[in-house]
Amino acid sequence: MLLLNTNALEVRNASEARKNWSFVLDQVVRDKPLAIKRNRDLAFMISDIHLATILEKYRFQLEYDEEDGIFSGSLDEIDLVADGNSLDELKDKLAYNLLEYAQDYFIHKFHLAPNRLPHLPYVLHVLIQPNLDGVKKLIDAKLERA
């Protein structure tokens, strides 16, 4: 059960929001998040700046190793692995794999699997990046010691 403090967060019914769509969107973008209620359903609208702020702590920890000039690594938060001829190439490949996974996350309904639900904030953080370089910047690398 979701507890919602209607004094702290404005809740609008869907019909009212639809009638005043421009005002509602302006309020979300320039002021604060809103909740939209339709029958039993409740959805939240939030600006891109507020969403980015919420998601900023959801970064990826890359643990990698280098052997004979090959960099191999995996991400702690989402089980992805790759290798490359440099750390930069490894991060490029992982950023690409993260973007592919994020795009598949909703298409293939991964968000409905209990073991993948915790990936949601990471997936959203990937999807709001302006480009692949933005995804790559979410990856923090740590050399594994044998």
N, C-alpha and C positions, 0 to 999 in steps of 0.2 A: 504494500500500500504506500502510495506517495503522499507524504505530508506536504501541503502547500500553504505557505503563509501568504494569504491574499493581501495582507497589509504591506508586505515587503515587495511583492512581485505582482504587477498588474496582470489580470486574467481577463481576456476578451472572448466573447463568444464568436464562433466562426462567421456567422452571418454579419455581425457588426464589423468584423475585421475585413470581410470581403467588400462590404459597402464603402468602407473608408480605407481602402488598401493603400493609397498613396500616403495618407497620414500615418497609418500603422507602420509602414516601411520606413518612413522618415523618422518616426519615434525610435524604432529599433536601431537604425544606423546612427542617429545623432544623440540618442539619450540613453536608453536602457533596454535590456531584453524584455520580452513579453511572452506570456503564455496564451495560447489559443485553445479554446475548449469547444469541442463539438460532441454533443451527447456525452458518452463516457470517455471519449478520446481526448488526450491532452498532448499538445506539441509546443515546443519552445522555439522562438525566433531570437536569434542573437547576431550581432554584427560580426564582420570578419575580424575586426580588431579585438573585440572581446573574446572571440573563439581562439584567436592566436595566443592571447594572454593565458587563457585556460590551459592550452595545449603546450605551452613553451617548455614545461618540464619533461615532456614525453620525447626523449631523445634515445638514440640507439647506442649501445655499447658494443663495439667491435673488439673481439679478442682475436688476435692474429699471431701467426708464427711465420718466420722466414727460414726457409731451408733451401740451399742451393739456388738462391735467387728467385725462388717462388714464394709468394706471399699467400698464405691460406688463412681464412678467418671465418668466423660465424658471429651472428648477432645474438645477444642474450635475450632480447625481448620477443623476437619473432624468429623462429627456427629457419634461418636462411644461411647458406654457406656459399662461398665462392673462392676463387683464387685468381692471382694476377702476377704480372712480372714486376710490379711495384705496389707499394701501399696505395698510391693514388689510383692505379688501375683496379685494385681490389675494391676500393671504395666506390669507384665508378660502377663496377659490376653489381655491387650490393645495392647501390642507389637505384639502378635500373630494375633489379629484382624486387626491391621494396615497392616501386611504383607499379609494377605488374601485379604484385600481390594486393596492393591497395585497390587497384581497379577491379580485381577479381573478387574482393572481399564481399561486396554487396551483390554483384552479378551472380555469383555462385552460392550466395546465401551463407557464407562462412560465419556471418554474425549471429546466425541462429544456433551454431554449435557451442555448447557450454565451454569447451576448452579454448575456443577462439574469441569469445566475447571480450576477454581482457585486452585483445589487440585493438579494439575500437579506437581509443584515443591516439594510438600510434598511427593507425591507418588514416584517421582524420588529419593528423599533423602532416603526413605525407601528402595527402590530397590537396591541402591548402597551399602547398609550396608553388611558387610561380613557374618553376622549371626544375629540371633534373639536378642542376647545381644546388638549388635550395634543399632538395632531398639529401644530397651528399653532405651538406653542412650539418645535417641532423645526426651524422654518424661520428661518434667519438671513439678514437682508436686506443687500444692498450695492448702493448706487446706481452705475449704469454712468455713466462719463464719456465723452462723445462726442469 
